[in-house]
């Protein structure tokens, strides 16, 4: 069982048994328009079969975009997959504003049974840019 935690919301994700994994985002940045809806960011899980209780903790950090008013983290993890996703609802409003950013980081990866080696890959943080609205900026 893999316990994924986004902010303070834990999510259970089951993956097959083994000896080691590496988790990573596929890229370091992504841009979407404000009216995009739900952004689905892949999280790549590489490695051998996994045995034990492994956990991955994600954390979102506001930049110029703010959690709740500009975006909201959602959960949707597929059991047994080599790719899972962090889903983010991009919240559109009627305020003319410039592009805004926030980041999502893989904070840690660990195995509670100490059977599996769990490491974080090269892209441990992804920057999300919400493109500006029509008429925004100076």
DSSP file (Angstrom, degrees, kcal/mol; ACC not computed):
  #  RESIDUE AA STRUCTURE BP1 BP2  ACC     N-H-->O    O-->H-N    N-H-->O    O-->H-N    TCO  KAPPA ALPHA  PHI   PSI    X-CA   Y-CA   Z-CA
    1    1 A X              0   0    0      0, 0.0    53,-1.4     0, 0.0     2,-0.5   0.000 360.0 360.0 360.0 131.6    0.0    0.0    0.0
    2    2 A X  E     -Ab  13  54A   0     11,-3.3    11,-5.1    51,-0.2     2,-0.7  -0.937 360.0-152.0-108.9 122.6    1.3    3.4   -1.0
    3    3 A X  E     -Ab  12  55A   0     51,-2.3    53,-2.2    -2,-0.5     2,-0.4  -0.860  12.0-168.3 -98.1 115.0    0.1    6.3    1.1
    4    4 A X  E     -Ab  11  56A   0      7,-4.4     7,-4.8    -2,-0.7     2,-0.5  -0.866   1.1-166.0-101.9 134.7    0.1    9.5   -0.9
    5    5 A X  E     -Ab  10  57A   0     51,-2.0    53,-3.9    -2,-0.4     2,-0.6  -0.978   9.0-171.4-126.4 123.4   -0.4   12.8    1.0
    6    6 A X  E >  S-Ab   9  58A   0      3,-2.4     3,-2.7    -2,-0.5     2,-0.4  -0.949  71.3 -47.4-112.0 113.5   -1.2   16.0   -0.7
    7    7 A X  T 3  S-     0   0    0     51,-1.8    51,-0.1    -2,-0.6    -2,-0.0  -0.501 124.4 -25.3  61.1-118.7   -1.0   18.8    1.8
    8    8 A X  T 3  S+     0   0    0     -2,-0.4     2,-0.8     2,-0.1    -1,-0.3   0.293 118.3  98.4-106.9   8.4   -3.0   17.4    4.7
    9    9 A X  E <   -A    6   0A   0     -3,-2.7    -3,-2.4     2,-0.0     2,-0.2  -0.845  61.3-154.5-102.1 105.4   -5.2   15.0    2.7
   10   10 A X  E     -A    5   0A   0     -2,-0.8     2,-0.4    -5,-0.2    -5,-0.3  -0.545  10.7-170.5 -78.0 143.9   -3.8   11.4    2.7
   11   11 A X  E     -A    4   0A   0     -7,-4.8    -7,-4.4    -2,-0.2     2,-0.4  -0.999  17.7-132.3-133.9 135.6   -4.7    9.2   -0.2
   12   12 A X  E     +A    3   0A   0     -2,-0.4     2,-0.4    -9,-0.3    -9,-0.3  -0.761  24.9 177.5 -93.0 131.6   -4.0    5.4   -0.4
   13   13 A X  E     -A    2   0A   0    -11,-5.1   -11,-3.3    -2,-0.4     2,-0.5  -0.988  15.8-149.9-134.4 120.2   -2.4    4.1   -3.6
   14   14 A X        +     0   0    0     -2,-0.4    66,-4.2   -13,-0.3     2,-0.3  -0.793  18.0 176.4 -97.8 130.7   -1.5    0.4   -3.9
   15   15 A X        -     0   0    0     -2,-0.5    64,-0.1    64,-0.2    67,-0.1  -0.904  38.1 -85.1-127.4 158.7    1.4   -0.7   -6.1
   16   16 A X        -     0   0    0     -2,-0.3    34,-2.4     1,-0.1    -1,-0.1  -0.146  53.3 -91.7 -61.7 158.0    2.9   -4.2   -6.7
   17   17 A X        +     0   0    0     32,-0.3    33,-1.0    34,-0.1    34,-0.6  -0.278  66.1  95.8 -68.4 155.0    5.5   -5.8   -4.2
   18   18 A X  E     -F   50   0B   0     31,-0.4    33,-0.7    30,-0.1    32,-0.4  -0.963  69.0 -61.1 167.2-144.0    9.6   -5.4   -4.6
   19   19 A X  E    S-F   50   0B   0     30,-0.6    98,-2.0     1,-0.3     2,-0.3   0.655  90.0  -4.9-121.1 -18.8   12.9   -3.8   -3.8
   20   20 A X  E     - g   0 117B   0     29,-0.6    28,-1.6    96,-0.2    -1,-0.3  -0.922  46.2-168.7-175.9 148.6   13.0   -0.1   -4.8
   21   21 A X  E     -Fg  47 118B   0     96,-2.8    98,-2.1    -2,-0.3     2,-0.4  -0.943   9.5-154.3-138.3 161.8   11.3    2.8   -6.5
   22   22 A X  E     -Fg  46 119B   0     24,-2.7    24,-3.0    -2,-0.3     2,-0.4  -0.997  14.3-160.1-132.8 134.2   12.0    6.3   -7.8
   23   23 A X  E     +Fg  45 120B   0     96,-2.3    98,-3.9    -2,-0.4     2,-0.3  -0.914  21.3 150.4-117.0 144.7    9.3    8.9   -8.1
   24   24 A X  E     -F   44   0B   0     20,-1.8    20,-3.1    -2,-0.4     2,-0.2  -0.987  45.1-109.6-163.2 154.0    9.5   12.0  -10.2
   25   25 A X  E     -F   43   0B   0     98,-2.7    98,-0.4    -2,-0.3    18,-0.2  -0.623  34.8-124.8 -80.3 155.2    7.4   14.5  -12.2
   26   26 A X  S    S+     0   0    0     16,-0.6     2,-0.3    -2,-0.2    -1,-0.1   0.642  87.2  10.0 -78.4 -12.9    8.0   14.2  -16.0
   27   27 A X  S    S-     0   0    0     96,-0.1    -2,-0.1     1,-0.0     3,-0.1  -0.925  70.1-118.4-154.3 172.3    9.0   17.9  -16.4
   28   28 A X  S    S+     0   0    0     -2,-0.3    99,-2.4     1,-0.2     2,-0.3   0.567  89.3  19.8 -98.6  -9.0    9.8   20.9  -14.3
   29   29 A X  E     -c  127   0A   0     97,-0.2     2,-0.3    74,-0.0    99,-0.2  -0.998  51.2-174.9-157.5 157.7    7.0   23.2  -15.5
   30   30 A X  E     -c  128   0A   0     97,-2.3    99,-2.7    -2,-0.3     2,-0.4  -0.982  11.6-153.3-150.7 145.6    3.6   23.4  -17.2
   31   31 A X  E     +c  129   0A   0     -2,-0.3     2,-0.3    97,-0.2    99,-0.2  -0.969  16.3 171.9-124.0 139.7    1.4   26.3  -18.3
   32   32 A X  E     -c  130   0A   0     97,-2.6    99,-3.3    -2,-0.4     2,-0.1  -0.979  35.3-105.1-140.9 152.6   -2.4   26.3  -18.6
   33   33 A X  E >   -c  131   0A   0     -2,-0.3     3,-1.8    97,-0.2     4,-0.2  -0.418  36.9-112.1 -72.4 157.3   -5.1   29.0  -19.3
   34   34 A X  T 3  S+     0   0    0     97,-0.5     3,-0.5     1,-0.3    -1,-0.1   0.807 117.8  52.5 -61.9 -29.9   -7.1   30.1  -16.3
   35   35 A X  T 3  S+     0   0    0      1,-0.2    -1,-0.3    56,-0.1    57,-0.1   0.150  76.6 112.4 -91.8  21.3  -10.3   28.5  -17.7
   36   36 A X    <   -     0   0    0     -3,-1.8     2,-0.6     1,-0.2    -1,-0.2   0.827  62.4-153.7 -62.9 -36.0   -8.5   25.1  -18.2
   37   37 A X        +     0   0    0     -3,-0.5    53,-3.4    53,-0.4     2,-0.6  -0.862  60.3  11.1  96.4-125.0  -10.5   23.2  -15.6
   38   38 A X  E     - H   0  89B   0     -2,-0.6     2,-0.5    51,-0.2    51,-0.3  -0.828  65.8-155.2 -99.2 122.2   -8.7   20.3  -14.0
   39   39 A X  E     - H   0  88B   0     49,-3.5    49,-3.1    -2,-0.6     2,-0.7  -0.812   5.4-155.6 -92.5 128.6   -5.0   19.8  -14.7
   40   40 A X  E     - H   0  87B   0     -2,-0.5     2,-0.6    47,-0.2    47,-0.2  -0.911   8.8-166.2-110.2 107.8   -3.8   16.2  -14.4
   41   41 A X  E     - H   0  86B   0     45,-2.9    45,-2.8    -2,-0.7     2,-0.1  -0.832  17.4-131.0 -98.7 119.5    0.0   16.1  -13.6
   42   42 A X  E     - H   0  85B   0     -2,-0.6   -16,-0.6    43,-0.2     2,-0.5  -0.385  12.2-158.2 -67.7 144.3    1.7   12.7  -14.1
   43   43 A X  E     -FH  25  84B   0     41,-3.6    41,-2.4   -18,-0.2     2,-0.4  -0.985  17.2-142.2-119.9 115.4    3.9   11.3  -11.3
   44   44 A X  E     -FH  24  83B   0    -20,-3.1   -20,-1.8    -2,-0.5     2,-0.6  -0.631  12.2-164.6 -83.8 130.7    6.3    8.7  -12.7
   45   45 A X  E     +F   23   0B   0     37,-3.0     2,-0.3    -2,-0.4   -22,-0.2  -0.948  14.5 178.1-116.9 109.3    7.0    5.7  -10.5
   46   46 A X  E     +F   22   0B   0    -24,-3.0   -24,-2.7    -2,-0.6     2,-0.3  -0.810  28.6  57.2-109.2 149.4   10.1    3.7  -11.7
   47   47 A X  E    S-F   21   0B   0     -2,-0.3   -26,-0.2   -26,-0.2     3,-0.1  -0.805  75.9 -35.9 136.5-171.4   11.6    0.7  -10.2
   48   48 A X  E    S-     0   0B   0    -28,-1.6   -30,-0.1    -2,-0.3   -32,-0.0  -0.101  77.8 -64.3 -77.9 178.3   11.3   -2.9   -9.1
   49   49 A X  E     -     0   0B   0      1,-0.1   -30,-0.6   -31,-0.1   -29,-0.6  -0.333  57.3-130.3 -63.0 151.6    8.3   -4.5   -7.5
   50   50 A X  E     -F   19   0B   0    -34,-2.4     2,-0.4   -33,-1.0   -31,-0.2  -0.883  23.7-177.9-115.6 138.3    7.5   -3.0   -4.1
   51   51 A X        +     0   0    0    -33,-0.7     2,-0.2   -34,-0.6    64,-0.2  -1.000  52.1  25.7-130.7 132.3    6.8   -4.8   -0.8
   52   52 A X  S    S-     0   0    0     -2,-0.4     2,-0.8    63,-0.1    -2,-0.0  -0.594 100.5 -44.7 113.1-175.9    5.9   -2.9    2.4
   53   53 A X        -     0   0    0     -2,-0.2    59,-3.4   -51,-0.1    60,-0.4  -0.837  59.2-178.7 -99.5 105.5    4.2    0.3    3.3
   54   54 A X  E     -bD   2 111A   0    -53,-1.4   -51,-2.3    -2,-0.8     2,-0.4  -0.834   5.1-165.5-105.8 140.5    5.6    3.1    1.1
   55   55 A X  E     -bD   3 110A   0     55,-3.3    55,-2.5    -2,-0.4     2,-0.4  -0.971  10.4-168.6-129.0 145.2    4.6    6.7    1.4
   56   56 A X  E     -bD   4 109A   0    -53,-2.2   -51,-2.0    -2,-0.4     2,-0.5  -0.999  11.8-157.5-127.1 129.9    5.0    9.7   -0.9
   57   57 A X  E     -bD   5 108A   0     51,-2.5    50,-2.8    -2,-0.4    51,-1.1  -0.941   6.5-168.3-114.5 127.4    4.2   13.2    0.4
   58   58 A X  E     -bD   6 106A   0    -53,-3.9   -51,-1.8    -2,-0.5     2,-0.4  -0.810   1.7-168.3-107.4 150.5    3.4   16.1   -1.9
   59   59 A X  E     - D   0 105A   0     46,-2.1    46,-2.8    -2,-0.3     2,-0.4  -0.996  11.4-146.1-140.8 137.1    3.2   19.7   -0.9
   60   60 A X  E     - D   0 104A   0     -2,-0.4     2,-0.5    44,-0.2    44,-0.2  -0.832  13.2-163.1-100.1 139.5    1.8   22.7   -2.8
   61   61 A X  E     - D   0 103A   0     42,-2.7    42,-2.4    -2,-0.4     2,-0.1  -0.984  17.7-126.9-125.9 123.9    3.5   26.1   -2.3
   62   62 A X  E     + D   0 102A   0     -2,-0.5    40,-0.2    40,-0.2     4,-0.2  -0.395  31.5 167.6 -65.1 140.6    1.8   29.4   -3.3
   63   63 A X  S    S-     0   0    0     38,-1.2    39,-0.2     2,-1.0    -1,-0.1   0.257  79.8 -36.5-110.6-112.8    3.7   31.7   -5.5
   64   64 A X  S    S+     0   0    0     37,-0.6     2,-0.3    -2,-0.1    38,-0.2   0.696 132.0  75.2 -84.5 -20.5    1.6   34.5   -7.0
   65   65 A X  S    S-     0   0    0     36,-2.6    -2,-1.0     5,-0.0     2,-0.4  -0.707  78.8-143.7 -87.3 143.5   -1.3   32.0   -7.3
   66   66 A X     >> -     0   0    0     -2,-0.3     4,-2.9    -4,-0.2     5,-1.1  -0.906  16.1-110.4-116.1 136.9   -3.0   31.1   -4.0
   67   67 A X  B  45S+i   71   0B   0     -2,-0.4     2,-1.2     1,-0.2     5,-0.2  -0.329 101.8  12.6 -58.1 141.6   -4.5   27.8   -2.9
   68   68 A X  T  45S+     0   0    0      3,-3.1    -1,-0.2     1,-0.2     4,-0.1  -0.386 128.3  53.2  82.6 -50.6   -8.3   27.9   -2.8
   69   69 A X  T  45S+     0   0    0     -2,-1.2    -2,-0.2    -3,-0.1    -1,-0.2   0.827 128.3  14.6 -83.8 -29.2   -8.8   31.2   -4.7
   70   70 A X  T  <5S+     0   0    0     -4,-2.9    21,-2.4     1,-0.4     2,-0.3   0.674 133.4   3.0-114.4 -28.0   -6.7   30.2   -7.8
   71   71 A X  E   < -iJ  67  90B   0     -5,-1.1    -3,-3.1    19,-0.2    -1,-0.4  -0.981  52.9-157.1-154.5 161.1   -6.2   26.5   -7.6
   72   72 A X  E     - J   0  89B   0     17,-1.8    17,-3.1    -2,-0.3     2,-0.2  -0.962  22.5-126.4-145.9 127.1   -7.2   23.5   -5.5
   73   73 A X  E     - J   0  88B   0     -2,-0.3     2,-0.3    15,-0.2    15,-0.2  -0.530  29.9-173.9 -73.0 136.6   -5.4   20.1   -5.2
   74   74 A X  E     - J   0  87B   0     13,-3.8    13,-0.8    -2,-0.2     2,-0.4  -0.749  16.5-126.4-120.4 170.1   -7.6   17.1   -5.9
   75   75 A X  E     + J   0  86B   0     -2,-0.3    11,-0.1    11,-0.1     2,-0.1  -0.962  36.8 147.3-124.7 142.4   -6.8   13.4   -5.6
   76   76 A X  E     + J   0  85B   0      9,-0.6     9,-0.6    -2,-0.4     2,-0.4  -0.508  17.1 173.3-169.4  93.6   -7.1   10.6   -8.1
   77   77 A X        -     0   0    0    -65,-0.2     2,-0.6     7,-0.1   -63,-0.1  -0.915  23.8-139.6-116.2 134.2   -4.6    7.8   -7.9
   78   78 A X    >   -     0   0    0     -2,-0.4     3,-1.3     5,-0.2     5,-0.1  -0.809  23.7-123.9 -95.8 120.6   -4.7    4.5   -9.9
   79   79 A X  T 3  S+     0   0    0     -2,-0.6   -64,-0.2     1,-0.2   -66,-0.0  -0.339  89.2   9.2 -62.6 137.5   -3.8    1.3   -8.0
   80   80 A X  T 3  S+     0   0    0    -66,-4.2    -1,-0.2     1,-0.2   -65,-0.2   0.511  94.3 136.4  76.4   6.5   -0.9   -0.7   -9.5
   81   81 A X    <   -     0   0    0     -3,-1.3    -1,-0.2   -67,-0.3     3,-0.1  -0.473  56.4-144.1 -87.7 157.0    0.1    1.9  -12.1
   82   82 A X  S    S+     0   0    0      1,-0.2   -37,-3.0    -2,-0.1     2,-0.4   0.502  96.1  42.9 -92.1  -7.1    3.6    2.9  -13.1
   83   83 A X  E     +H   44   0B   0    -39,-0.2     2,-0.2    -5,-0.1   -39,-0.2  -0.997  68.9 172.7-133.4 132.0    2.3    6.4  -13.6
   84   84 A X  E     -H   43   0B   0    -41,-2.4   -41,-3.6    -2,-0.4     2,-0.4  -0.733  21.7-126.0-125.1-178.6   -0.2    8.1  -11.2
   85   85 A X  E     -HJ  42  76B   0     -9,-0.6     2,-0.6   -43,-0.3    -9,-0.6  -0.961   9.5-147.0-137.2 147.4   -1.4   11.7  -11.2
   86   86 A X  E     -HJ  41  75B   0    -45,-2.8   -45,-2.9    -2,-0.4     2,-0.4  -0.973  29.9-152.0-105.1 119.3   -1.8   14.8   -9.1
   87   87 A X  E     -HJ  40  74B   0    -13,-0.8   -13,-3.8    -2,-0.6     2,-0.4  -0.794  12.3-171.5 -99.3 135.9   -5.0   16.5  -10.1
   88   88 A X  E     -HJ  39  73B   0    -49,-3.1   -49,-3.5    -2,-0.4     2,-0.6  -0.989  16.7-143.0-129.2 123.0   -5.3   20.3   -9.7
   89   89 A X  E     -HJ  38  72B   0    -17,-3.1   -17,-1.8    -2,-0.4     2,-0.6  -0.769  15.8-147.3 -84.5 121.4   -8.5   22.3  -10.3
   90   90 A X  E     - J   0  71B   0    -53,-3.4     2,-0.6    -2,-0.6   -53,-0.4  -0.806  14.7-143.0 -89.2 123.4   -7.6   25.6  -11.8
   91   91 A X        -     0   0    0    -21,-2.4     2,-0.3    -2,-0.6   -56,-0.1  -0.784  10.7-154.4 -97.7 119.9  -10.2   28.1  -10.5
   92   92 A X        +     0   0    0     -2,-0.6     2,-0.3   -57,-0.1   -57,-0.1  -0.676  17.3 174.3 -91.1 143.5  -11.3   30.8  -13.0
   93   93 A X        -     0   0    0     -2,-0.3   -59,-0.0     2,-0.2   -23,-0.0  -0.814  42.9-109.7-136.8 179.3  -12.6   34.2  -11.9
   94   94 A X  S    S+     0   0    0     -2,-0.3     2,-0.5     2,-0.1    -2,-0.0   0.282  78.7 114.2 -95.8  10.2  -13.7   37.4  -13.5
   95   95 A X        -     0   0    0      1,-0.0     2,-0.6    41,-0.0    -2,-0.2  -0.703  68.3-129.5 -87.1 126.8  -10.6   39.4  -12.2
   96   96 A X        +     0   0    0     -2,-0.5     2,-0.3    39,-0.1    41,-0.1  -0.648  48.0 154.7 -73.2 120.1   -8.2   40.6  -14.9
   97   97 A X        -     0   0    0     -2,-0.6    36,-1.5    39,-0.1    39,-0.2  -0.978  42.1-108.7-148.0 156.3   -4.8   39.5  -13.7
   98   98 A X        -     0   0    0     -2,-0.3    35,-0.1    34,-0.2    32,-0.1  -0.201  61.9 -61.4 -75.0 174.0   -1.3   38.6  -15.0
   99   99 A X        -     0   0    0     33,-0.1     2,-0.3    34,-0.1    32,-0.2  -0.277  57.6-158.6 -56.6 142.4    0.0   35.1  -15.1
  100  100 A X  E     - E   0 130A   0     30,-2.2    30,-3.5    -3,-0.1     2,-0.3  -0.918   4.5-158.1-126.3 152.1    0.3   33.4  -11.7
  101  101 A X  E     + E   0 129A   0     -2,-0.3   -36,-2.6    28,-0.2   -38,-1.2  -0.907  15.4 168.6-130.8 157.4    2.4   30.5  -10.5
  102  102 A X  E     -DE  62 128A   0     26,-1.7    26,-3.2    -2,-0.3     2,-0.3  -0.946  23.3-132.4-152.4 164.8    2.6   27.9   -7.7
  103  103 A X  E     -DE  61 127A   0    -42,-2.4   -42,-2.7    -2,-0.3     2,-0.4  -0.897   4.8-156.1-122.9 153.2    4.7   24.8   -7.2
  104  104 A X  E     -DE  60 126A   0     22,-2.2    22,-2.6    -2,-0.3     2,-0.4  -1.000  21.2-169.2-123.2 128.1    4.0   21.2   -6.3
  105  105 A X  E     -DE  59 125A   0    -46,-2.8   -46,-2.1    -2,-0.4     2,-1.0  -0.904  30.3-127.5-120.2 145.3    6.9   19.3   -4.7
  106  106 A X  E     -D   58   0A   0     18,-3.3   -48,-0.3    -2,-0.4     3,-0.1  -0.826  33.1-173.3 -83.1 106.2    7.5   15.7   -3.9
  107  107 A X  E     -     0   0A   0    -50,-2.8     2,-0.3    -2,-1.0    -1,-0.2   0.920  55.1 -17.3 -77.0 -45.9    8.5   16.3   -0.3
  108  108 A X  E     -D   57   0A   0    -51,-1.1   -51,-2.5    -3,-0.1     2,-0.4  -0.992  46.5-156.2-158.1 162.8    9.6   12.8    0.7
  109  109 A X  E     +D   56   0A   0     -2,-0.3     2,-0.3   -53,-0.2   -53,-0.2  -0.979  29.5 157.0-141.8 121.3    9.4    9.2   -0.2
  110  110 A X  E     -D   55   0A   0    -55,-2.5   -55,-3.3    -2,-0.4     2,-0.5  -0.975  37.6-132.4-148.6 160.5    9.9    6.5    2.4
  111  111 A X  E >   -D   54   0A   0     -2,-0.3     3,-1.2   -57,-0.3   -57,-0.3  -0.967  11.0-159.3-116.8 117.0    9.2    2.9    3.2
  112  112 A X  T 3  S+     0   0    0    -59,-3.4   -58,-0.1    -2,-0.5    -1,-0.1   0.734  94.1  51.5 -69.2 -22.9    7.8    2.3    6.7
  113  113 A X  T 3  S-     0   0    0    -60,-0.4    -1,-0.3   -62,-0.1   -59,-0.1   0.531 102.8-131.6 -89.6  -5.8    8.8   -1.4    6.7
  114  114 A X  S <  S+     0   0    0     -3,-1.2    -2,-0.1   -61,-0.2   -62,-0.1   0.695  80.4 109.2  61.3  22.0   12.4   -0.5    5.6
  115  115 A X        +     0   0    0    -64,-0.2     2,-0.4     1,-0.1   -63,-0.1   0.773  67.9  56.6 -91.5 -32.8   12.2   -3.2    2.9
  116  116 A X  S    S-     0   0    0    -65,-0.1     2,-0.6   -63,-0.1   -96,-0.2  -0.828  74.3-136.6-108.5 136.4   12.0   -0.9   -0.1
  117  117 A X  E     -g   20   0B   0    -98,-2.0   -96,-2.8    -2,-0.4     2,-0.5  -0.813  27.5-171.7 -85.7 126.8   14.5    1.8   -1.1
  118  118 A X  E     +g   21   0B   0     -2,-0.6     2,-0.3   -98,-0.2    -9,-0.2  -0.982   8.3 170.7-125.7 123.7   12.5    4.9   -2.2
  119  119 A X  E     -g   22   0B   0    -98,-2.1   -96,-2.3    -2,-0.5     2,-0.5  -0.895  31.9-117.9-132.5 162.3   14.1    7.9   -3.8
  120  120 A X  E     -g   23   0B   0     -2,-0.3   -96,-0.2   -98,-0.2     4,-0.1  -0.853  32.6-135.5-101.8 132.3   13.0   11.1   -5.5
  121  121 A X        -     0   0    0    -98,-3.9     3,-0.1    -2,-0.5    -1,-0.1   0.092  36.7 -77.3 -76.7-169.7   14.0   11.6   -9.1
  122  122 A X  S    S+     0   0    0      1,-0.2     2,-1.2     2,-0.1     3,-0.2   0.845 121.4  55.6 -63.8 -39.2   15.4   14.6  -11.0
  123  123 A X        +     0   0    0    -98,-0.4   -98,-2.7     1,-0.2    -1,-0.2  -0.690  59.1 151.6 -98.1  83.6   12.1   16.6  -11.3
  124  124 A X        +     0   0    0     -2,-1.2   -18,-3.3  -100,-0.2     2,-0.4   0.607  65.8  42.9 -86.9 -12.7   11.1   16.7   -7.6
  125  125 A X  E     - E   0 105A   0    -20,-0.2     2,-0.4    -3,-0.2   -20,-0.2  -0.996  64.2-163.3-135.2 138.3    9.2   20.0   -8.1
  126  126 A X  E     - E   0 104A   0    -22,-2.6   -22,-2.2    -2,-0.4     2,-0.5  -0.986  12.7-145.3-121.3 132.1    6.9   21.2  -10.9
  127  127 A X  E     -cE  29 103A   0    -99,-2.4   -97,-2.3    -2,-0.4     2,-0.5  -0.844  12.6-157.0 -95.6 126.2    6.0   24.9  -11.4
  128  128 A X  E     -cE  30 102A   0    -26,-3.2   -26,-1.7    -2,-0.5     2,-0.5  -0.909   3.9-162.3-105.5 125.2    2.5   25.5  -12.6
  129  129 A X  E     -cE  31 101A   0    -99,-2.7   -97,-2.6    -2,-0.5     2,-0.7  -0.934   6.8-154.8-107.9 125.6    1.8   28.7  -14.5
  130  130 A X  E     -cE  32 100A   0    -30,-3.5   -30,-2.2    -2,-0.5   -97,-0.2  -0.892  28.4-126.1 -96.6 113.6   -1.8   29.9  -14.8
  131  131 A X  E     -c   33   0A   0    -99,-3.3   -97,-0.5    -2,-0.7   -34,-0.1  -0.198  30.9 -93.9 -63.1 150.4   -1.9   32.1  -17.9
  132  132 A X        -     0   0    0      1,-0.1   -34,-0.2   -99,-0.1   -98,-0.2  -0.182  38.2-109.8 -66.3 155.4   -3.3   35.6  -17.6
  133  133 A X    >   -     0   0    0    -36,-1.5     3,-1.6   -38,-0.2    -1,-0.1  -0.299  47.1 -77.6 -74.3 164.1   -6.9   36.5  -18.3
  134  134 A X  T 3  S+     0   0    0      1,-0.2    -1,-0.2    -2,-0.1     3,-0.1  -0.418 119.4  16.1 -58.1 135.7   -7.9   38.6  -21.3
  135  135 A X  T 3  S+     0   0    0      1,-0.2    -1,-0.2    -2,-0.1   -39,-0.1   0.531  94.7 135.6  78.3   5.7   -7.2   42.3  -20.7
  136  136 A X    <   +     0   0    0     -3,-1.6    -1,-0.2   -39,-0.2   -39,-0.1  -0.397  41.3  35.8 -82.7 163.0   -4.9   41.7  -17.7
  137  137 A X              0   0    0      1,-0.2   -41,-0.0   -41,-0.1     0, 0.0  -0.063 360.0 360.0  87.3 172.8   -1.6   43.4  -17.2
  138  138 A X              0   0    0     -2,-0.0    -1,-0.2     0, 0.0    -2,-0.0   0.432 360.0 360.0-105.3 360.0   -0.4   46.9  -17.9
